[in-house]
Amino acid sequence: MDRLPSLNGLLVWGATFYLVTHGIVPPAATAAEARDLTSAYCLAGAAWVRAGLLRAAAWAGWAR
């Protein structure tokens, strides 16, 4: 996949995001992988917080 570096990066990022959201943190072998892992971990955390806020807002709307 040397001809498609953006696709390769997207696939690595997607796989890392999937693993992080399922509680598996793979080790990073290079600085680029560490950046991808950090990015996926931050986005997964933000998605988790957003889902919690949406659940709380839905509950607050129901409780009125």
URGIFEN-V372532 format. One record per run of one state. SS is the DSSP state (h for helix, s for strand, l for the rest). FROM is the first residue (numbers start at 1). TO is the last residue. If there is no record, write none. Layout:
SS&FROM&TO  SS&FROM&TO
//
This chain:
l&1&4  h&5&21  l&22&30  h&31&63  l&64&64
//
